[in-house]
Amino acid sequence: LVIGDGLGNTEFDVPPVTGLSVDEAMTILNQYNLQVVLVPSDPLSSITDTASAIVVDQEPEDKNAMGGTNRIKESDIINLKIAQNPSRDEIHDNNISTSQNVNGSDKTSKTK
């Protein structure tokens, strides 16, 4: 018998998944036991392949307005805004390498 409040006590940095495919983001977020909510970035656009759709924004974000790292607890909810083939301008992330093609065969990389 396990008794708990349903929320983990383990707190960690919010993982940055903006710019990744949904499949890649889910692989990372499942390691933290986060509850993921997928939301189309444009309700009028269609998502034809959720696994290959790109995360264009996340809430909570990995960094706060002051540039510090946001924290999240295990089992918390993270909202991912996704788009099927977003342009670079649609992706809300300053860490995407501009030399990579988000829609092409190159993998999007993060630079720190």
Biopython code that builds the backbone (N, CA, C, O; Angstrom):
import numpy as np
from Bio.PDB.StructureBuilder import StructureBuilder

atoms = [
    (1, "LEU", "N", (0.851, -1.172, 0.000)),
    (1, "LEU", "CA", (0.000, 0.000, 0.000)),
    (1, "LEU", "C", (0.900, 1.239, 0.000)),
    (1, "LEU", "O", (1.779, 1.379, 0.850)),
    (2, "VAL", "N", (0.668, 2.127, -0.958)),
    (2, "VAL", "CA", (1.427, 3.367, -1.034)),
    (2, "VAL", "C", (0.461, 4.517, -0.816)),
    (2, "VAL", "O", (-0.551, 4.626, -1.507)),
    (3, "ILE", "N", (0.770, 5.366, 0.135)),
    (3, "ILE", "CA", (-0.066, 6.528, 0.429)),
    (3, "ILE", "C", (0.737, 7.775, 0.140)),
    (3, "ILE", "O", (1.886, 7.898, 0.563)),
    (4, "GLY", "N", (0.127, 8.702, -0.581)),
    (4, "GLY", "CA", (0.803, 9.945, -0.901)),
    (4, "GLY", "C", (-0.200, 11.010, -1.273)),
    (4, "GLY", "O", (-1.396, 10.738, -1.371)),
    (5, "ASP", "N", (0.277, 12.209, -1.479)),
    (5, "ASP", "CA", (-0.607, 13.323, -1.839)),
    (5, "ASP", "C", (-0.823, 13.423, -3.344)),
    (5, "ASP", "O", (-1.537, 14.313, -3.807)),
    (6, "GLY", "N", (-0.210, 12.513, -4.119)),
    (6, "GLY", "CA", (-0.364, 12.540, -5.574)),
    (6, "GLY", "C", (0.661, 13.418, -6.264)),
    (6, "GLY", "O", (0.843, 13.318, -7.477)),
    (7, "LEU", "N", (1.321, 14.259, -5.526)),
    (7, "LEU", "CA", (2.349, 15.124, -6.094)),
    (7, "LEU", "C", (3.698, 14.700, -5.530)),
    (7, "LEU", "O", (3.846, 14.509, -4.323)),
    (8, "GLY", "N", (4.652, 14.559, -6.391)),
    (8, "GLY", "CA", (5.974, 14.183, -5.936)),
    (8, "GLY", "C", (6.631, 15.316, -5.178)),
    (8, "GLY", "O", (6.334, 16.488, -5.408)),
    (9, "ASN", "N", (7.515, 14.964, -4.286)),
    (9, "ASN", "CA", (8.258, 15.972, -3.532)),
    (9, "ASN", "C", (9.565, 16.327, -4.213)),
    (9, "ASN", "O", (10.265, 17.246, -3.789)),
    (10, "THR", "N", (9.892, 15.600, -5.269)),
    (10, "THR", "CA", (11.134, 15.842, -5.973)),
    (10, "THR", "C", (10.967, 17.040, -6.891)),
    (10, "THR", "O", (10.083, 17.056, -7.748)),
    (11, "GLU", "N", (11.808, 18.031, -6.712)),
    (11, "GLU", "CA", (11.779, 19.235, -7.545)),
    (11, "GLU", "C", (13.037, 19.269, -8.395)),
    (11, "GLU", "O", (14.124, 18.926, -7.931)),
    (12, "PHE", "N", (12.878, 19.692, -9.659)),
    (12, "PHE", "CA", (14.007, 19.729, -10.588)),
    (12, "PHE", "C", (13.812, 20.859, -11.582)),
    (12, "PHE", "O", (12.733, 21.448, -11.654)),
    (13, "ASP", "N", (14.852, 21.165, -12.348)),
    (13, "ASP", "CA", (14.769, 22.198, -13.384)),
    (13, "ASP", "C", (13.785, 21.767, -14.458)),
    (13, "ASP", "O", (13.724, 20.591, -14.814)),
    (14, "VAL", "N", (13.011, 22.721, -14.977)),
    (14, "VAL", "CA", (12.096, 22.430, -16.070)),
    (14, "VAL", "C", (12.928, 22.053, -17.293)),
    (14, "VAL", "O", (13.783, 22.830, -17.718)),
    (15, "PRO", "N", (12.691, 20.873, -17.862)),
    (15, "PRO", "CA", (13.469, 20.471, -19.035)),
    (15, "PRO", "C", (13.103, 21.320, -20.256)),
    (15, "PRO", "O", (11.920, 21.521, -20.531)),
    (16, "PRO", "N", (14.099, 21.820, -20.988)),
    (16, "PRO", "CA", (13.805, 22.594, -22.196)),
    (16, "PRO", "C", (13.511, 21.650, -23.361)),
    (16, "PRO", "O", (14.395, 20.915, -23.802)),
    (17, "VAL", "N", (12.264, 21.666, -23.864)),
    (17, "VAL", "CA", (11.897, 20.782, -24.972)),
    (17, "VAL", "C", (11.392, 21.546, -26.195)),
    (17, "VAL", "O", (11.023, 20.932, -27.196)),
    (18, "THR", "N", (11.372, 22.864, -26.125)),
    (18, "THR", "CA", (10.942, 23.665, -27.263)),
    (18, "THR", "C", (11.915, 23.460, -28.422)),
    (18, "THR", "O", (13.132, 23.515, -28.247)),
    (19, "GLY", "N", (11.355, 23.223, -29.608)),
    (19, "GLY", "CA", (12.160, 22.982, -30.794)),
    (19, "GLY", "C", (12.348, 21.508, -31.092)),
    (19, "GLY", "O", (12.833, 21.152, -32.166)),
    (20, "LEU", "N", (11.969, 20.639, -30.156)),
    (20, "LEU", "CA", (12.070, 19.203, -30.365)),
    (20, "LEU", "C", (10.777, 18.657, -30.949)),
    (20, "LEU", "O", (9.742, 19.320, -30.889)),
    (21, "SER", "N", (10.825, 17.463, -31.508)),
    (21, "SER", "CA", (9.594, 16.809, -31.941)),
    (21, "SER", "C", (8.828, 16.357, -30.693)),
    (21, "SER", "O", (9.407, 16.237, -29.613)),
    (22, "VAL", "N", (7.551, 16.114, -30.846)),
    (22, "VAL", "CA", (6.743, 15.646, -29.717)),
    (22, "VAL", "C", (7.310, 14.330, -29.193)),
    (22, "VAL", "O", (7.386, 14.127, -27.982)),
    (23, "ASP", "N", (7.702, 13.449, -30.086)),
    (23, "ASP", "CA", (8.275, 12.160, -29.689)),
    (23, "ASP", "C", (9.524, 12.351, -28.828)),
    (23, "ASP", "O", (9.669, 11.703, -27.792)),
    (24, "GLU", "N", (10.423, 13.236, -29.255)),
    (24, "GLU", "CA", (11.647, 13.503, -28.485)),
    (24, "GLU", "C", (11.309, 14.153, -27.139)),
    (24, "GLU", "O", (11.885, 13.797, -26.110)),
    (25, "ALA", "N", (10.373, 15.106, -27.153)),
    (25, "ALA", "CA", (9.981, 15.797, -25.915)),
    (25, "ALA", "C", (9.357, 14.818, -24.923)),
    (25, "ALA", "O", (9.653, 14.872, -23.729)),
    (26, "MET", "N", (8.494, 13.922, -25.412)),
    (26, "MET", "CA", (7.845, 12.955, -24.526)),
    (26, "MET", "C", (8.858, 12.011, -23.894)),
    (26, "MET", "O", (8.714, 11.629, -22.733)),
    (27, "THR", "N", (9.875, 11.636, -24.646)),
    (27, "THR", "CA", (10.922, 10.773, -24.105)),
    (27, "THR", "C", (11.609, 11.443, -22.918)),
    (27, "THR", "O", (11.871, 10.802, -21.901)),
    (28, "ILE", "N", (11.895, 12.720, -23.055)),
    (28, "ILE", "CA", (12.540, 13.469, -21.968)),
    (28, "ILE", "C", (11.591, 13.674, -20.797)),
    (28, "ILE", "O", (11.960, 13.418, -19.651)),
    (29, "LEU", "N", (10.372, 14.132, -21.069)),
    (29, "LEU", "CA", (9.429, 14.482, -20.000)),
    (29, "LEU", "C", (8.937, 13.256, -19.234)),
    (29, "LEU", "O", (8.640, 13.358, -18.044)),
    (30, "ASN", "N", (8.845, 12.103, -19.892)),
    (30, "ASN", "CA", (8.421, 10.885, -19.197)),
    (30, "ASN", "C", (9.432, 10.466, -18.141)),
    (30, "ASN", "O", (9.066, 9.810, -17.166)),
    (31, "GLN", "N", (10.694, 10.832, -18.318)),
    (31, "GLN", "CA", (11.719, 10.511, -17.325)),
    (31, "GLN", "C", (11.457, 11.239, -16.004)),
    (31, "GLN", "O", (11.888, 10.792, -14.941)),
    (32, "TYR", "N", (10.749, 12.359, -16.087)),
    (32, "TYR", "CA", (10.458, 13.168, -14.902)),
    (32, "TYR", "C", (9.040, 12.938, -14.385)),
    (32, "TYR", "O", (8.605, 13.613, -13.452)),
    (33, "ASN", "N", (8.320, 11.994, -14.980)),
    (33, "ASN", "CA", (6.942, 11.696, -14.583)),
    (33, "ASN", "C", (6.047, 12.923, -14.622)),
    (33, "ASN", "O", (5.184, 13.100, -13.763)),
    (34, "LEU", "N", (6.258, 13.774, -15.630)),
    (34, "LEU", "CA", (5.419, 14.952, -15.793)),
    (34, "LEU", "C", (4.175, 14.590, -16.594)),
    (34, "LEU", "O", (4.217, 13.716, -17.460)),
    (35, "GLN", "N", (3.068, 15.268, -16.300)),
    (35, "GLN", "CA", (1.837, 15.075, -17.059)),
    (35, "GLN", "C", (1.858, 16.070, -18.210)),
    (35, "GLN", "O", (1.882, 17.282, -17.995)),
    (36, "VAL", "N", (1.849, 15.552, -19.430)),
    (36, "VAL", "CA", (1.986, 16.386, -20.618)),
    (36, "VAL", "C", (0.617, 16.637, -21.240)),
    (36, "VAL", "O", (-0.171, 15.714, -21.446)),
    (37, "VAL", "N", (0.351, 17.914, -21.535)),
    (37, "VAL", "CA", (-0.856, 18.313, -22.246)),
    (37, "VAL", "C", (-0.405, 18.912, -23.572)),
    (37, "VAL", "O", (0.328, 19.901, -23.595)),
    (38, "LEU", "N", (-0.845, 18.310, -24.679)),
    (38, "LEU", "CA", (-0.505, 18.807, -26.007)),
    (38, "LEU", "C", (-1.607, 19.724, -26.505)),
    (38, "LEU", "O", (-2.785, 19.367, -26.485)),
    (39, "VAL", "N", (-1.210, 20.918, -26.954)),
    (39, "VAL", "CA", (-2.160, 21.916, -27.430)),
    (39, "VAL", "C", (-1.677, 22.421, -28.789)),
    (39, "VAL", "O", (-0.529, 22.851, -28.907)),
    (40, "PRO", "N", (-2.534, 22.376, -29.822)),
    (40, "PRO", "CA", (-2.107, 22.938, -31.116)),
    (40, "PRO", "C", (-1.825, 24.431, -30.966)),
    (40, "PRO", "O", (-2.588, 25.146, -30.317)),
    (41, "SER", "N", (-0.736, 24.900, -31.561)),
    (41, "SER", "CA", (-0.402, 26.328, -31.452)),
    (41, "SER", "C", (-1.418, 27.184, -32.195)),
    (41, "SER", "O", (-1.649, 28.338, -31.834)),
    (42, "ASP", "N", (-2.021, 26.619, -33.228)),
    (42, "ASP", "CA", (-3.078, 27.300, -33.980)),
    (42, "ASP", "C", (-4.263, 26.343, -34.057)),
    (42, "ASP", "O", (-4.184, 25.318, -34.734)),
    (43, "PRO", "N", (-5.353, 26.662, -33.375)),
    (43, "PRO", "CA", (-6.500, 25.746, -33.355)),
    (43, "PRO", "C", (-7.075, 25.453, -34.740)),
    (43, "PRO", "O", (-7.768, 24.450, -34.913)),
    (44, "LEU", "N", (-6.805, 26.304, -35.726)),
    (44, "LEU", "CA", (-7.341, 26.097, -37.064)),
    (44, "LEU", "C", (-6.442, 25.229, -37.942)),
    (44, "LEU", "O", (-6.865, 24.782, -39.008)),
    (45, "SER", "N", (-5.202, 24.987, -37.502)),
    (45, "SER", "CA", (-4.305, 24.142, -38.286)),
    (45, "SER", "C", (-4.483, 22.691, -37.847)),
    (45, "SER", "O", (-4.887, 22.418, -36.717)),
    (46, "SER", "N", (-4.181, 21.775, -38.746)),
    (46, "SER", "CA", (-4.332, 20.368, -38.393)),
    (46, "SER", "C", (-2.968, 19.752, -38.107)),
    (46, "SER", "O", (-1.962, 20.101, -38.726)),
    (47, "ILE", "N", (-2.965, 18.843, -37.169)),
    (47, "ILE", "CA", (-1.774, 18.077, -36.842)),
    (47, "ILE", "C", (-1.977, 16.710, -37.500)),
    (47, "ILE", "O", (-2.851, 15.948, -37.085)),
    (48, "THR", "N", (-1.185, 16.400, -38.511)),
    (48, "THR", "CA", (-1.351, 15.149, -39.237)),
    (48, "THR", "C", (-0.535, 14.014, -38.644)),
    (48, "THR", "O", (-0.874, 12.845, -38.833)),
    (49, "ASP", "N", (0.532, 14.338, -37.932)),
    (49, "ASP", "CA", (1.375, 13.316, -37.305)),
    (49, "ASP", "C", (1.897, 13.894, -35.993)),
    (49, "ASP", "O", (2.891, 14.620, -35.971)),
    (50, "THR", "N", (1.223, 13.563, -34.920)),
    (50, "THR", "CA", (1.562, 14.141, -33.614)),
    (50, "THR", "C", (3.005, 13.852, -33.212)),
    (50, "THR", "O", (3.685, 14.744, -32.705)),
    (51, "ALA", "N", (3.481, 12.649, -33.421)),
    (51, "ALA", "CA", (4.839, 12.279, -32.992)),
    (51, "ALA", "C", (5.904, 13.146, -33.654)),
    (51, "ALA", "O", (6.925, 13.448, -33.037)),
    (52, "SER", "N", (5.677, 13.550, -34.907)),
    (52, "SER", "CA", (6.687, 14.352, -35.605)),
    (52, "SER", "C", (6.414, 15.856, -35.527)),
    (52, "SER", "O", (7.218, 16.655, -36.007)),
    (53, "ALA", "N", (5.285, 16.246, -34.926)),
    (53, "ALA", "CA", (5.008, 17.672, -34.749)),
    (53, "ALA", "C", (6.093, 18.277, -33.863)),
    (53, "ALA", "O", (6.727, 17.574, -33.076)),
    (54, "ILE", "N", (6.301, 19.578, -33.997)),
    (54, "ILE", "CA", (7.360, 20.270, -33.265)),
    (54, "ILE", "C", (6.769, 21.065, -32.103)),
    (54, "ILE", "O", (5.723, 21.699, -32.239)),
    (55, "VAL", "N", (7.449, 21.023, -30.968)),
    (55, "VAL", "CA", (7.046, 21.814, -29.805)),
    (55, "VAL", "C", (7.482, 23.250, -30.070)),
    (55, "VAL", "O", (8.678, 23.520, -30.182)),
    (56, "VAL", "N", (6.524, 24.181, -30.173)),
    (56, "VAL", "CA", (6.855, 25.571, -30.471)),
    (56, "VAL", "C", (6.882, 26.440, -29.214)),
    (56, "VAL", "O", (7.411, 27.551, -29.241)),
    (57, "ASP", "N", (6.317, 25.945, -28.119)),
    (57, "ASP", "CA", (6.341, 26.683, -26.852)),
    (57, "ASP", "C", (5.989, 25.712, -25.739)),
    (57, "ASP", "O", (5.369, 24.677, -25.982)),
    (58, "GLN", "N", (6.380, 26.042, -24.536)),
    (58, "GLN", "CA", (6.053, 25.210, -23.385)),
    (58, "GLN", "C", (5.718, 26.090, -22.198)),
    (58, "GLN", "O", (6.220, 27.206, -22.065)),
    (59, "GLU", "N", (4.851, 25.560, -21.331)),
    (59, "GLU", "CA", (4.479, 26.271, -20.109)),
    (59, "GLU", "C", (4.443, 25.256, -18.984)),
    (59, "GLU", "O", (3.630, 24.334, -19.045)),
    (60, "PRO", "N", (5.261, 25.370, -17.975)),
    (60, "PRO", "CA", (6.198, 26.452, -17.735)),
    (60, "PRO", "C", (7.421, 26.355, -18.646)),
    (60, "PRO", "O", (7.816, 25.276, -19.087)),
    (61, "GLU", "N", (8.000, 27.521, -18.907)),
    (61, "GLU", "CA", (9.226, 27.592, -19.695)),
    (61, "GLU", "C", (10.407, 27.166, -18.839)),
    (61, "GLU", "O", (10.326, 27.171, -17.611)),
    (62, "ASP", "N", (11.496, 26.800, -19.483)),
    (62, "ASP", "CA", (12.681, 26.379, -18.730)),
    (62, "ASP", "C", (13.375, 27.552, -18.053)),
    (62, "ASP", "O", (13.989, 27.385, -17.000)),
    (63, "LYS", "N", (13.283, 28.730, -18.645)),
    (63, "LYS", "CA", (13.904, 29.931, -18.064)),
    (63, "LYS", "C", (12.829, 30.952, -17.726)),
    (63, "LYS", "O", (11.820, 31.055, -18.424)),
    (64, "ASN", "N", (13.046, 31.703, -16.657)),
    (64, "ASN", "CA", (12.101, 32.754, -16.297)),
    (64, "ASN", "C", (12.532, 34.080, -16.914)),
    (64, "ASN", "O", (13.562, 34.143, -17.585)),
    (65, "ALA", "N", (11.759, 35.135, -16.695)),
    (65, "ALA", "CA", (12.019, 36.445, -17.302)),
    (65, "ALA", "C", (13.372, 37.027, -16.883)),
    (65, "ALA", "O", (13.943, 37.845, -17.605)),
    (66, "MET", "N", (13.874, 36.619, -15.749)),
    (66, "MET", "CA", (15.153, 37.129, -15.257)),
    (66, "MET", "C", (16.330, 36.290, -15.751)),
    (66, "MET", "O", (17.482, 36.589, -15.437)),
    (67, "GLY", "N", (16.040, 35.228, -16.534)),
    (67, "GLY", "CA", (17.097, 34.371, -17.051)),
    (67, "GLY", "C", (17.446, 33.216, -16.139)),
    (67, "GLY", "O", (18.316, 32.404, -16.454)),
    (68, "GLY", "N", (16.757, 33.144, -14.991)),
    (68, "GLY", "CA", (16.995, 32.039, -14.067)),
    (68, "GLY", "C", (16.240, 30.795, -14.503)),
    (68, "GLY", "O", (15.386, 30.844, -15.388)),
    (69, "THR", "N", (16.566, 29.702, -13.877)),
    (69, "THR", "CA", (15.944, 28.426, -14.212)),
    (69, "THR", "C", (14.663, 28.231, -13.416)),
    (69, "THR", "O", (14.650, 28.394, -12.196)),
    (70, "ASN", "N", (13.581, 27.880, -14.117)),
    (70, "ASN", "CA", (12.326, 27.547, -13.448)),
    (70, "ASN", "C", (12.410, 26.130, -12.909)),
    (70, "ASN", "O", (13.121, 25.288, -13.457)),
    (71, "ARG", "N", (11.684, 25.873, -11.838)),
    (71, "ARG", "CA", (11.670, 24.550, -11.201)),
    (71, "ARG", "C", (10.261, 23.964, -11.303)),
    (71, "ARG", "O", (9.278, 24.700, -11.397)),
    (72, "ILE", "N", (10.175, 22.638, -11.282)),
    (72, "ILE", "CA", (8.912, 21.931, -11.385)),
    (72, "ILE", "C", (8.999, 20.675, -10.525)),
    (72, "ILE", "O", (10.087, 20.139, -10.313)),
    (73, "LYS", "N", (7.857, 20.207, -10.032)),
    (73, "LYS", "CA", (7.826, 18.995, -9.215)),
    (73, "LYS", "C", (7.365, 17.808, -10.044)),
    (73, "LYS", "O", (6.620, 17.951, -11.013)),
    (74, "GLU", "N", (7.821, 16.650, -9.642)),
    (74, "GLU", "CA", (7.393, 15.410, -10.268)),
    (74, "GLU", "C", (5.863, 15.335, -10.249)),
    (74, "GLU", "O", (5.242, 15.695, -9.249)),
    (75, "SER", "N", (5.259, 14.878, -11.330)),
    (75, "SER", "CA", (3.815, 14.726, -11.519)),
    (75, "SER", "C", (3.089, 16.028, -11.834)),
    (75, "SER", "O", (1.871, 16.019, -12.013)),
    (76, "ASP", "N", (3.813, 17.161, -11.906)),
    (76, "ASP", "CA", (3.179, 18.418, -12.303)),
    (76, "ASP", "C", (2.818, 18.365, -13.786)),
    (76, "ASP", "O", (3.273, 17.486, -14.518)),
    (77, "ILE", "N", (2.005, 19.305, -14.208)),
    (77, "ILE", "CA", (1.563, 19.390, -15.597)),
    (77, "ILE", "C", (2.471, 20.331, -16.371)),
    (77, "ILE", "O", (2.848, 21.394, -15.878)),
    (78, "ILE", "N", (2.818, 19.932, -17.587)),
    (78, "ILE", "CA", (3.546, 20.802, -18.500)),
    (78, "ILE", "C", (2.751, 20.850, -19.809)),
    (78, "ILE", "O", (2.435, 19.810, -20.388)),
    (79, "ASN", "N", (2.434, 22.050, -20.263)),
    (79, "ASN", "CA", (1.684, 22.252, -21.497)),
    (79, "ASN", "C", (2.654, 22.475, -22.642)),
    (79, "ASN", "O", (3.564, 23.298, -22.545)),
    (80, "LEU", "N", (2.457, 21.738, -23.726)),
    (80, "LEU", "CA", (3.289, 21.883, -24.912)),
    (80, "LEU", "C", (2.434, 22.353, -26.071)),
    (80, "LEU", "O", (1.485, 21.677, -26.467)),
    (81, "LYS", "N", (2.776, 23.528, -26.621)),
    (81, "LYS", "CA", (2.121, 23.992, -27.840)),
    (81, "LYS", "C", (2.869, 23.390, -29.010)),
    (81, "LYS", "O", (4.094, 23.487, -29.093)),
    (82, "ILE", "N", (2.125, 22.763, -29.923)),
    (82, "ILE", "CA", (2.761, 22.062, -31.029)),
    (82, "ILE", "C", (2.233, 22.540, -32.374)),
    (82, "ILE", "O", (1.119, 23.054, -32.477)),
    (83, "ALA", "N", (3.058, 22.361, -33.405)),
    (83, "ALA", "CA", (2.680, 22.696, -34.778)),
    (83, "ALA", "C", (3.290, 21.640, -35.692)),
    (83, "ALA", "O", (4.363, 21.108, -35.408)),
    (84, "GLN", "N", (2.601, 21.341, -36.791)),
    (84, "GLN", "CA", (3.082, 20.283, -37.686)),
    (84, "GLN", "C", (4.377, 20.661, -38.401)),
    (84, "GLN", "O", (5.352, 19.912, -38.341)),
    (85, "ASN", "N", (4.401, 21.775, -39.054)),
    (85, "ASN", "CA", (5.602, 22.218, -39.774)),
    (85, "ASN", "C", (5.821, 23.705, -39.517)),
    (85, "ASN", "O", (5.604, 24.529, -40.406)),
    (86, "PRO", "N", (6.249, 24.047, -38.311)),
    (86, "PRO", "CA", (6.380, 25.467, -37.993)),
    (86, "PRO", "C", (7.564, 26.114, -38.696)),
    (86, "PRO", "O", (8.572, 25.472, -38.989)),
    (87, "SER", "N", (7.408, 27.402, -38.953)),
    (87, "SER", "CA", (8.551, 28.168, -39.438)),
    (87, "SER", "C", (9.443, 28.473, -38.238)),
    (87, "SER", "O", (9.009, 28.345, -37.092)),
    (88, "ARG", "N", (10.659, 28.866, -38.491)),
    (88, "ARG", "CA", (11.583, 29.193, -37.403)),
    (88, "ARG", "C", (11.025, 30.311, -36.515)),
    (88, "ARG", "O", (11.253, 30.320, -35.305)),
    (89, "ASP", "N", (10.293, 31.254, -37.123)),
    (89, "ASP", "CA", (9.728, 32.369, -36.364)),
    (89, "ASP", "C", (8.637, 31.927, -35.396)),
    (89, "ASP", "O", (8.379, 32.613, -34.407)),
    (90, "GLU", "N", (7.995, 30.799, -35.662)),
    (90, "GLU", "CA", (6.920, 30.312, -34.798)),
    (90, "GLU", "C", (7.437, 29.644, -33.539)),
    (90, "GLU", "O", (6.693, 29.496, -32.569)),
    (91, "ILE", "N", (8.692, 29.239, -33.537)),
    (91, "ILE", "CA", (9.250, 28.529, -32.391)),
    (91, "ILE", "C", (9.736, 29.532, -31.367)),
    (91, "ILE", "O", (10.618, 30.345, -31.644)),
    (92, "HIS", "N", (9.151, 29.467, -30.181)),
    (92, "HIS", "CA", (9.469, 30.398, -29.100)),
    (92, "HIS", "C", (10.648, 29.864, -28.297)),
    (92, "HIS", "O", (10.473, 29.337, -27.198)),
    (93, "ASP", "N", (11.856, 30.004, -28.854)),
    (93, "ASP", "CA", (13.040, 29.508, -28.176)),
    (93, "ASP", "C", (14.265, 30.208, -28.721)),
    (93, "ASP", "O", (14.506, 30.190, -29.928)),
    (94, "ASN", "N", (15.028, 30.813, -27.860)),
    (94, "ASN", "CA", (16.224, 31.526, -28.288)),
    (94, "ASN", "C", (17.434, 30.613, -28.413)),
    (94, "ASN", "O", (18.499, 31.054, -28.844)),
    (95, "ASN", "N", (17.284, 29.345, -28.041)),
    (95, "ASN", "CA", (18.415, 28.429, -28.054)),
    (95, "ASN", "C", (18.487, 27.572, -29.306)),
    (95, "ASN", "O", (19.383, 26.736, -29.421)),
    (96, "ILE", "N", (17.562, 27.758, -30.254)),
    (96, "ILE", "CA", (17.602, 26.979, -31.489)),
    (96, "ILE", "C", (18.744, 27.499, -32.351)),
    (96, "ILE", "O", (18.869, 28.704, -32.567)),
    (97, "SER", "N", (19.556, 26.609, -32.829)),
    (97, "SER", "CA", (20.645, 26.992, -33.717)),
    (97, "SER", "C", (20.077, 27.440, -35.052)),
    (97, "SER", "O", (19.303, 26.708, -35.669)),
    (98, "THR", "N", (20.446, 28.625, -35.508)),
    (98, "THR", "CA", (19.925, 29.146, -36.764)),
    (98, "THR", "C", (20.494, 28.427, -37.973)),
    (98, "THR", "O", (20.001, 28.624, -39.083)),
    (99, "SER", "N", (21.501, 27.612, -37.799)),
    (99, "SER", "CA", (22.074, 26.878, -38.928)),
    (99, "SER", "C", (21.316, 25.592, -39.215)),
    (99, "SER", "O", (21.588, 24.927, -40.214)),
    (100, "GLN", "N", (20.373, 25.232, -38.360)),
    (100, "GLN", "CA", (19.628, 24.001, -38.539)),
    (100, "GLN", "C", (18.283, 24.282, -39.195)),
    (100, "GLN", "O", (17.701, 25.348, -38.996)),
    (101, "ASN", "N", (17.800, 23.342, -39.965)),
    (101, "ASN", "CA", (16.519, 23.439, -40.643)),
    (101, "ASN", "C", (15.482, 22.682, -39.820)),
    (101, "ASN", "O", (15.555, 21.458, -39.714)),
    (102, "VAL", "N", (14.522, 23.391, -39.240)),
    (102, "VAL", "CA", (13.528, 22.771, -38.380)),
    (102, "VAL", "C", (12.663, 21.800, -39.167)),
    (102, "VAL", "O", (12.315, 20.736, -38.653)),
    (103, "ASN", "N", (12.310, 22.137, -40.389)),
    (103, "ASN", "CA", (11.399, 21.310, -41.166)),
    (103, "ASN", "C", (12.108, 20.271, -42.022)),
    (103, "ASN", "O", (11.452, 19.390, -42.579)),
    (104, "GLY", "N", (13.416, 20.348, -42.140)),
    (104, "GLY", "CA", (14.146, 19.461, -43.034)),
    (104, "GLY", "C", (14.641, 18.219, -42.335)),
    (104, "GLY", "O", (14.172, 17.855, -41.257)),
    (105, "SER", "N", (15.602, 17.576, -42.975)),
    (105, "SER", "CA", (16.109, 16.307, -42.451)),
    (105, "SER", "C", (17.118, 16.500, -41.334)),
    (105, "SER", "O", (17.401, 15.553, -40.600)),
    (106, "ASP", "N", (17.665, 17.686, -41.182)),
    (106, "ASP", "CA", (18.618, 17.929, -40.093)),
    (106, "ASP", "C", (17.878, 17.974, -38.783)),
    (106, "ASP", "O", (16.769, 18.504, -38.718)),
    (107, "LYS", "N", (18.461, 17.434, -37.742)),
    (107, "LYS", "CA", (17.881, 17.521, -36.417)),
    (107, "LYS", "C", (18.104, 18.912, -35.851)),
    (107, "LYS", "O", (19.170, 19.502, -36.027)),
    (108, "THR", "N", (17.097, 19.426, -35.174)),
    (108, "THR", "CA", (17.246, 20.718, -34.525)),
    (108, "THR", "C", (18.118, 20.518, -33.297)),
    (108, "THR", "O", (17.908, 19.583, -32.525)),
    (109, "SER", "N", (19.086, 21.384, -33.120)),
    (109, "SER", "CA", (19.983, 21.245, -31.985)),
    (109, "SER", "C", (19.857, 22.441, -31.060)),
    (109, "SER", "O", (19.490, 23.541, -31.472)),
    (110, "LYS", "N", (20.168, 22.195, -29.815)),
    (110, "LYS", "CA", (20.181, 23.250, -28.827)),
    (110, "LYS", "C", (21.613, 23.704, -28.632)),
    (110, "LYS", "O", (22.532, 22.884, -28.598)),
    (111, "THR", "N", (21.805, 25.000, -28.504)),
    (111, "THR", "CA", (23.134, 25.509, -28.211)),
    (111, "THR", "C", (23.062, 26.291, -26.927)),
    (111, "THR", "O", (22.113, 27.045, -26.710)),
    (112, "LYS", "N", (24.014, 26.129, -26.103)),
    (112, "LYS", "CA", (24.028, 26.841, -24.814)),
    (112, "LYS", "C", (25.251, 27.703, -24.736)),
    (112, "LYS", "O", (25.461, 28.388, -23.735)),
]
sb = StructureBuilder()
sb.init_structure("model")
sb.init_model(0)
sb.init_chain("A")
sb.init_seg("    ")
for serial, (resi, resn, name, xyz) in enumerate(atoms, 1):
    if name == "N":
        sb.init_residue(resn, " ", resi, " ")
    sb.init_atom(name, np.array(xyz, "f"), 0.0, 1.0, " ", f" {name:<3s}", serial, name[0])
structure = sb.get_structure()
